[in-house]
């Protein structure tokens, strides 16, 4: 998936959650692509979430 350079560079700082695109495949089929930010979970998890985005549902 290609994201316009300006949008990709600003993605970290803006409120855009993700990008999606639908791609035509042979025989009339389609591939739906979705690229989203990985937010921290609302519940405590054992996995490392240190590189996830802050969950907007936890912000006031």
C-alpha positions in Angstrom: 0.0 0.0 0.0 1.3 3.4 -0.9 0.5 6.4 1.3 1.2 9.9 0.1 4.5 11.1 1.5 3.0 14.2 3.3 0.3 12.1 5.0 2.8 9.4 6.0 5.2 11.8 7.6 2.4 13.6 9.5 0.5 10.4 10.5 2.3 10.1 13.9 1.2 13.6 14.9 -2.4 13.8 13.6 -5.7 12.1 14.4 -5.8 9.9 11.4 -6.2 6.3 12.6 -5.5 4.6 9.4 -5.7 4.3 5.6 -7.6 1.9 3.5 -7.7 0.9 -0.2 -9.5 -1.6 -2.3 -7.6 -3.3 -5.0 -9.1 -5.0 -8.0 -8.1 -8.6 -8.5 -8.7 -11.0 -11.4 -12.1 -12.6 -11.9 -14.0 -9.6 -10.4 -12.6 -10.1 -6.9 -11.3 -7.4 -4.6 -8.7 -7.1 -1.9 -9.4 -4.7 0.9 -6.3 -3.3 2.5 -6.4 -1.6 5.9 -3.4 0.0 7.6 -4.1 1.3 11.1 -2.2 2.7 14.1 -1.6 0.1 16.8 -3.1 1.6 20.0 -2.3 0.4 23.5 -5.0 -2.0 24.8 -7.6 -0.9 27.3 -7.0 -4.0 29.4 -3.7 -4.9 30.9 -1.8 -7.3 28.7 1.4 -9.2 29.3 2.7 -8.1 25.9 5.1 -5.2 25.4 3.1 -2.2 24.2 5.8 0.4 24.6 5.9 1.2 20.9 2.1 1.5 20.5 0.2 4.7 20.2 -1.6 6.0 23.3 -5.2 4.8 23.2 -7.5 7.8 22.5 -10.2 6.2 24.6 -8.0 6.7 27.7 -7.3 10.4 27.0 -9.6 13.1 28.4 
